[in-house]
Amino acid sequence: MNKTDLIAAVAAKAGIEKKAADKAVNATIDAITDGLVKDGKVQLIGFGTFEVRKRKAKTARNPQTGEAVKVKATKVPVFKAGAGLKEKAAKCKAKDIK
C-alpha cells in the first residue's frame, strides 16, 4: 500500500471524499513529524511508538574501494509496533511476504 492507496482506504472507511481524506492523512503525518521534532516520541496505544534515537559515529567501508569511511553520529526516526498491530500482522495473508 502506498500513500494514494492509504488515502483511498481512509476515504472509504470514513465515508468521506478523497480530498478530505488526503487532508486528514497529510495532517496526521505532519502531526507525527512535529511531535517527533518537539518531544522526540509519539505513542499511539495499540498501534505503536514513533521515536527519535541517537546513532553513534562509526567507521564503515566503501564496498567499491574497500576504503574506510567515517560516518557521523546522527539522530534517526524509528517505529516500534504495538501489541495490537503485532497481533493483526501475525494474521497477514499477503503472499509476497518473505
ABEGO torsion letter per residue (X at the ends): XBAAAAAAAAAAAAGBBAAAAAAAAAAAAAAAAAAAAAAGBBBBBGAEBBBBBBBBBBBBBBAAAGBBBBBBBBBBBBBBBBAAAAAAAAABABAABX
